[in-house]
């Protein structure tokens, strides 16, 4: 059993204006997508062996799935079947957030260090730093 806090997780940025915070289980990945106005959207792509859910938390988005585009906002959820072509683009004038869940781990190289980012692991490192005496 592992406990996490979004605000304590490391944030990565793979494209300008796009950031992620990620949590990994044994076979599942959940990530928080934060997109700034003008952020670079992903190109149309698919995940041949993974299905995915998107839960829109903030912002106005155009989501294209298998050639159909819909305008989405907070509360909307999209299921993307394995292999389905899709992309998501922020279109409103406010930053956006979405929660993404993958049925198989999407970033296995990052998942290797997942034990370092539980609340307990972060707190133990912080306590050590805070409790260290200068010499």
Backbone as a ProteinNet text record, in pm:
[ID]
protein_1_A
[PRIMARY]
XXXXXXXXXXXXXXXXXXXXXXXXXXXXXXXXXXXXXXXXXXXXXXXXXXXXXXXXXXXXXXXXXXXXXXXXXXXXXXXXXXXXXXXXXXXXXXXXXXXXXXXXXXXXXXXXXXXXXXXXXXXXXXXXXXXXXXX
[TERTIARY]
85.6	0	89.9	58.5	137.3	44.7	92.3	17.6	97.6	26.7	90.1	17.5	82.2	22	65.1	-31.6	1.4	105.3	88.8	176.4	320	341.4	475.6	545.1	471.1	528.3	612.4	718.7	798	716.2	740.7	672	771.1	725.3	808.9	742.8	824.2	772.9	840.5	762.3	816.3	802	705.6	681.1	655.3	682	656.9	511.9	495.5	362.3	286.2	349	283	362.6	295.6	361.1	278.4	348.2	282.4	334.6	247.6	284.6	230.5	311.9	274.7	281.8	188.4	187.1	177.8	252	255.7	215.5	131.8	105	184.5	143.8	213.2	181.5	56.5	15.5	-64.8	-73.5	-155.3	-76.5	-106.1	-41.7	-148.5	-134.5	-223.8	-135.9	-178.2	-98.4	-187.3	-134.3	-202.1	-139	-217.5	-173.1	-209.4	-108.4	-129.9	-84.6	-175.3	-145.9	-167.6	-65.7	-76.7	-138.6	-203.8	-256	-139.4	-157.8	-52.4	43.3	20.4	106.6	99.7	208.1	218.4	139.9	30.2	-47.4	27.3	-13.9	45.3	-1.5	77.4	34.9	-65.6	-140.9	-232.2	-148.2	-190.8	-112.9	-204.3	-146.1	-220.1	-125.9	-185.9	-112	-162.7	-90.6	-141.8	-181.2	-112	-139.6	-192.1	-240.9	-290.8	-422.3	-516.9	-634.3	-614.5	-691.9	-668.2	-800.3	-807	-918.4	-863.2	-938	-909.5	-1027.2	-999.1	-1100.9	-1062.6	-1144.1	-1115.2	-1151.2	-1051.9	-1071.8	-1087.6	-1017.8	-1024.1	-989.8	-1044.3	-1013	-1113.3	-1096.8	-1180.4	-1089.3	-1127.1	-1040.9	-1114.7	-1040.7	-1090.6	-1022.4	-1104.7	-1052.4	-1091	-991.8	-1017.2	-989	-1089.3	-1081	-1132.5	-1040.3	-1077.3	-1150.4	-1099.5	-1153.7	-1269.5	-1323.1	-1433.7	-1380.2	-1410.9	-1365.3	-1483.4	-1462.9	-1565.9	-1503.1	-1581.3	-1539.8	-1571.8	-1470.8	-1485.5	-1455.4	-1514.3	-1488.8	-1490	-1476.3	-1469.3	-1583.1	-1546.4	-1642.5	-1653.2	-1608.1	-1615	-1507.8	-1543.1	-1452.9	-1452.4	-1334	-1319.5	-1247.7	-1300.7	-1231.7	-1167.9	-1038.6	-965.9	-926	-983	-951.8	-808.1	-748.9	-613.5	-610.2	-510.5	-493.2	-569.7	-660.5	-741	-656.5	-664	-593.1	-662.1	-581.6	-640	-540.1	-595.6	-516.9	-607.9	-546.7	-617.6	-550.2	-630.6	-573.9	-653.4	-582.2	-645	-684.3	-810.9	-857.7	-909.9	-932.8	-984.8	-875.1	-912.7	-816.6	-772.7	-789.1	-743.1	-664.7	-570.6	-493.3	-587.1	-541.1	-622.9	-556.2	-639.4	-590.8	-677.6	-611.4	-683.1	-612.4	-689	-634.7	-637.5	-523.8	-514.1	-484.9	-550.7	-526.3	-500.1	-385.9	-348.2	-365.2	-416.5	-439.6	-311.5	-209.2	-74.6	14.7	121.9	212.5	263.8	248.2	287.5	434.1	488	626.5	704.9	737.5	802.7	937.2	1009.3	1139	1121.6	1013.8	986.9	929.2	858.5	794.6	896	1016.7	1118.6	1147.3	1132.7	1162.7	1038.5	924	798.6	805.4	882.8	893.3	955.1	1024	1087.7	989.7	867.9	776.2	649.9	650	538.7	554	447.2	451.7	556.1	559.3	653.8	798.8	828.2	965.3	1007.6	919.1	951.7	968	877.1	887.6	1016.1	1057.4	1180.4	1302.3	1303.3	1414.8	1412.2	1294.8	1280.9	1322.2	1278.8	1316.5	1466.5	1529.2	1674.2	1743.4	1697.4	1757.2	1732.3	1604.6	1571	1639.8	1657.7	1714	1865.6	1927.4	2073.6	2135	2238.6	2305.4	2426.7	2440.3	2556.3	2684.1	2790.1	2917.7	3027.7
-117.1	0	122.9	220.9	342.8	463.1	568.1	692.9	802.9	887.6	994.8	1126	1235.8	1367.6	1434.5	1477.5	1536.2	1646.4	1732.6	1849	1812	1690.8	1646.4	1571.7	1536.8	1460.5	1550.3	1494.6	1575.8	1610.5	1728.2	1771	1765.3	1708.2	1701.7	1782.4	1828.1	1903.1	1849.3	1782.7	1724	1816.9	1909.3	2004.7	2141	2250.1	2384.3	2401.4	2447.6	2475	2353.1	2235.1	2110.7	2046.5	2016.6	1952	1832.5	1736.9	1618.1	1589	1536	1469.4	1327.8	1227.3	1088.5	1001.5	907.1	804.3	669.8	570.8	439	330	239.2	116.4	5.3	-118.3	-230.8	-240.7	-209.6	-222.8	-102.8	1.2	117.2	245.9	347.4	478	584.9	678.3	792.4	917	1014	1135.8	1257.7	1365.1	1493.2	1575.4	1614.1	1695.3	1840.4	1927.3	2069.7	2140.2	2214	2279.2	2429.3	2505	2651.2	2695.5	2811.1	2868.4	2880	2829.6	2832.2	2714.9	2623.2	2505.4	2417.7	2347	2264.3	2134.4	2115.5	1991.4	1872.5	1753.3	1633.5	1621.2	1553	1521.3	1407.2	1386.8	1273.8	1147.8	1061.1	941.7	833	717.7	609.7	533.2	447.2	358.2	217.3	143.1	14.9	-85.4	-82.1	-183.6	-125.2	-0.8	63.3	133.2	116.7	202.3	314.4	422.4	542.8	613.7	675.9	764.2	904.9	1004.2	1144.3	1200.1	1263.4	1332.4	1479.8	1562.8	1705.8	1774.4	1841.3	1909.3	2059.8	2118.4	2263.7	2296	2404.5	2450.3	2403.1	2455.4	2418.4	2353.3	2235	2152.7	2104.1	2083.1	2006.3	1870.6	1767.5	1630.9	1561.9	1512.5	1438.7	1292	1209.3	1065.6	996.6	925.1	850.4	938.9	1061.1	1149.7	1237.2	1216.6	1298.5	1394	1523.7	1623.2	1674.7	1680.6	1734.8	1837.5	1938.8	2040.9	1986.8	1988.2	1933.6	2039	2020.3	2107.3	2027.4	2095.2	2027	1927.2	1808.5	1701.3	1602.7	1638.2	1546	1438.2	1318.4	1203	1138.4	1098.7	1030.9	898.8	792.3	662.4	645.7	616.5	592.9	446	371	228.2	209.8	97.8	67.2	77.8	148.1	162.5	277.2	342.4	450.9	578.1	639.9	764.9	879.1	964.2	1072.1	1185.6	1301.3	1416.1	1508.4	1590	1681.5	1817.5	1922.9	2057.3	2156.7	2231.8	2337.5	2450.6	2494.1	2597.6	2721.3	2711.4	2825.6	2925	3030.4	3134.6	3122.8	3003.5	2974.9	2844.3	2830.3	2706.2	2588.1	2470.5	2350.9	2241.8	2154.7	2038.1	1918.2	1803.2	1678.7	1567	1470	1350.5	1241.4	1175.3	1067.2	937.1	830	698.8	600.8	531.6	430.5	292.4	197.8	62.6	-17.8	16.5	-36.5	84.2	65.1	176	230.9	361.1	428.8	472.1	500.3	547.4	453.8	332	235.4	282.8	364.8	412.9	503	581	665.9	584.9	478.2	396.4	324.3	304.6	233.2	302.4	433.1	509.1	545	480.6	519.8	514.6	422.2	409.4	534.5	616	736.1	850.8	837.7	951.1	930	828.3	815.3	924.7	956.6	1058	1019.5	891.3	847.5	864	827.3	839.9	986	1072.5	1215.2	1274.8	1239.4	1291.3	1245.4	1119.9	1072.5	1147.6	1178.7	1256.9	1399.7	1457.6	1594	1600	1500.2	1496.8	1486.3	1405.1	1390	1523	1591.1	1719.4	1823.1	1831.5	1927.9	1896.8	1768.4	1726.5	1720.2	1735.7	1727.2	1846.9	1819.5	1929	1974.2	2103.6	2152.5	2131.2	2093.9	2071.3	2146.9
0	0	0	-85.5	-95.8	-92	-26.1	-17.4	-86	-160.2	-236.5	-210.8	-245.7	-245.7	-376.2	-457.2	-588.1	-577.2	-477.4	-466.3	-430.6	-381	-344.2	-458.9	-561.7	-671.9	-762.5	-820.8	-913.8	-1038	-1092.1	-1213.7	-1328.7	-1440.1	-1558.9	-1670	-1763.7	-1877.9	-2003.4	-2087.3	-2209.9	-2330	-2322.8	-2430.6	-2368.9	-2442.5	-2387.2	-2342.3	-2217.2	-2163.3	-2116.3	-2116.3	-2077	-1963.4	-1852.6	-1739.1	-1692.9	-1631.4	-1575.9	-1435.5	-1353.4	-1228.8	-1243.8	-1207.2	-1233.7	-1108.9	-1101.1	-997.5	-1068.5	-1017.3	-1080.5	-982.3	-1029.7	-957.2	-1022.7	-1000.1	-1062.5	-1211.1	-1249.6	-1389.4	-1438.7	-1359.8	-1394.7	-1369.2	-1447.3	-1430.7	-1429.2	-1334.2	-1328.3	-1335.9	-1417.3	-1426.8	-1436	-1380.7	-1382.4	-1494	-1591	-1703.9	-1675.7	-1676.9	-1656.8	-1784.8	-1847.5	-1974.4	-1961.7	-1996.8	-1997.1	-2129.4	-2128.2	-2252.8	-2350.6	-2470.9	-2572.2	-2563.9	-2468.1	-2455.1	-2579.5	-2607	-2726.5	-2709.3	-2783.9	-2770.3	-2830.7	-2791.4	-2850.8	-2995.4	-3075.9	-3212	-3204.1	-3310.4	-3316.2	-3295.4	-3203.3	-3170.8	-3116.2	-3093	-3028.1	-2935.7	-2854.3	-2765.2	-2797.4	-2881.6	-2931.6	-2824	-2709.2	-2607.2	-2476	-2478.6	-2356.2	-2383.3	-2291.4	-2297.6	-2197.1	-2215	-2137	-2108.5	-1992.3	-1958.3	-1938.9	-1982.7	-1956.6	-1877.5	-1764.6	-1685.2	-1685.3	-1748.4	-1760.1	-1628.1	-1570.2	-1442.1	-1457.7	-1554.1	-1573.6	-1718.2	-1766.2	-1900.9	-2004	-2124.4	-2238.5	-2342.2	-2388.2	-2472.3	-2596.1	-2703.8	-2817.9	-2811	-2803.7	-2797.9	-2927.7	-2999.9	-3123.6	-3097.5	-3126.1	-3106	-3231.6	-3297.9	-3418.4	-3519.9	-3540	-3642.3	-3598.2	-3479	-3428.9	-3322.1	-3336.4	-3240	-3159.3	-3026.4	-2938	-2845.4	-2811.2	-2714.5	-2574.6	-2486.5	-2351.6	-2247	-2129.8	-2016.2	-1887.7	-1774	-1645.2	-1624.4	-1580	-1555.9	-1670	-1789.1	-1902.8	-1889.8	-1934.1	-1930.7	-2067.6	-2114	-2243.2	-2219.6	-2277.2	-2277.5	-2415.2	-2416.4	-2540.7	-2542.7	-2634.3	-2645.6	-2693.5	-2659.6	-2706.5	-2858.4	-2909.2	-3053.2	-3116.2	-3042.6	-3100.3	-3115.9	-3232	-3258.5	-3183.4	-3116.8	-3038.6	-3016.5	-2980.9	-2937.3	-2857.5	-2774.9	-2686.8	-2698.4	-2719.1	-2734.5	-2650.1	-2567.5	-2488.6	-2582.2	-2577.8	-2669.1	-2597.2	-2468.9	-2394.5	-2360.9	-2289.6	-2252.5	-2106.8	-2049.7	-1914.1	-1916.7	-1823.4	-1814.4	-1792	-1831.4	-1820.2	-1739.3	-1684	-1610.5	-1645.3	-1657.1	-1681.3	-1606.5	-1564.5	-1502.7	-1608.2	-1629.8	-1727.8	-1652.9	-1694.9	-1635.9	-1749.5	-1741.9	-1840.6	-1779.5	-1859.2	-1808.1	-1794.9	-1872.4	-1855.5	-1834.1	-1763.8	-1739.1	-1871.4	-1887.7	-2011.7	-2010.5	-1892.3	-1878.7	-1786.2	-1832.7	-1744.1	-1689.7	-1764.8	-1716.1	-1594	-1588.7	-1472.6	-1356.7	-1388.5	-1285.5	-1197.6	-1246.4	-1168.4	-1035.8	-1030.1	-908.5	-827.8	-855.3	-791	-638.4	-582.7	-436.9	-371.9	-449.3	-395.2	-373.8	-427.1	-427.3	-345.2	-259.6	-165.7	-60.8	8.7	114.2	218.7	258.2	361.3	315.6	191.5	141	132.7	85.8	76.4	216.3	306.8	443.5	511.1	488.9	553.9	499.7	370.1	315	369.9	382.2	433.5	579.7	659.5	800.4	816.6	732.9	740.2	710.2	607.2	569.6	679.3	726.6	829.7	962.7	991.8	1119.2	1118.7	1003.6	996.2	1067.4	1145	1214.2	1134.6	1115.5	1040.6	1123.2	1058.1	1128	1060.6
[MASK]
+++++++++++++++++++++++++++++++++++++++++++++++++++++++++++++++++++++++++++++++++++++++++++++++++++++++++++++++++++++++++++++++++++++++

